[in-house]
Amino acid sequence: MSAMVTERGTEHRWLPAGDPRSLPLLDSEAAGRNAAGEDVQVVYSARGDRFMIIPRLKAAP
């Protein structure tokens, strides 16, 4: 598991899709980041079979 440690604790960037706790944990992390002003979303990546937090893509004008 790849993680980054900060003053708030462990912030996950991605977790394996095979663990049923991964998606709820990342959804919670993304909600916290969005509340703090970041614009992120959780997506599934077939490459690596994992859920990831990524910046939300901006729509083209």
C-alpha positions as CSV (number, residue, x, y, z in Angstrom):
1,M,0.0,0.0,0.0
2,S,1.3,3.4,-0.9
3,A,0.6,6.1,1.7
4,M,1.8,9.5,2.7
5,V,2.1,10.5,6.3
6,T,1.2,14.0,7.3
7,E,0.3,15.8,10.5
8,R,-3.3,14.6,10.2
9,G,-2.2,11.0,10.1
10,T,-2.0,8.7,7.1
11,E,-3.5,9.9,3.9
12,H,-4.0,7.2,1.3
13,R,-3.6,7.9,-2.4
14,W,-4.6,4.4,-3.5
15,L,-5.6,1.1,-2.0
16,P,-6.2,-2.4,-3.6
17,A,-9.7,-3.1,-5.0
18,G,-9.7,-6.6,-3.5
19,D,-10.1,-5.3,0.1
20,P,-13.8,-4.4,0.9
21,R,-12.6,-1.6,3.2
22,S,-10.6,0.2,0.4
23,L,-13.5,2.1,-1.3
24,P,-15.2,3.4,1.9
25,L,-11.8,4.5,3.3
26,L,-10.9,6.3,0.1
27,D,-14.4,7.9,-0.2
28,S,-14.0,9.2,3.3
29,E,-10.5,10.6,2.5
30,A,-11.7,12.2,-0.7
31,A,-14.6,13.8,1.2
32,G,-12.2,15.3,3.7
33,R,-10.0,16.6,1.0
34,N,-12.9,18.1,-0.9
35,A,-14.1,19.8,2.3
36,A,-10.6,21.2,2.7
37,G,-10.7,22.8,-0.7
38,E,-9.2,20.2,-2.9
39,D,-11.2,19.0,-5.9
40,V,-10.6,15.2,-6.0
41,Q,-12.5,12.0,-6.8
42,V,-12.1,8.3,-6.3
43,V,-11.7,6.2,-9.4
44,Y,-11.0,2.5,-10.2
45,S,-7.9,1.6,-12.2
46,A,-7.9,-1.8,-13.9
47,R,-4.2,-1.4,-14.2
48,G,-3.1,-2.6,-10.8
49,D,-6.7,-3.4,-9.7
50,R,-7.0,-0.5,-7.3
51,F,-9.0,2.5,-6.3
52,M,-7.2,5.8,-6.5
53,I,-7.8,9.4,-5.4
54,I,-7.1,11.7,-8.3
55,P,-7.7,15.4,-9.1
56,R,-11.1,15.9,-10.6
57,L,-10.8,16.7,-14.3
58,K,-12.1,20.1,-15.4
59,A,-14.6,20.2,-18.3
60,A,-13.4,21.8,-21.5
61,P,-15.1,25.1,-22.4
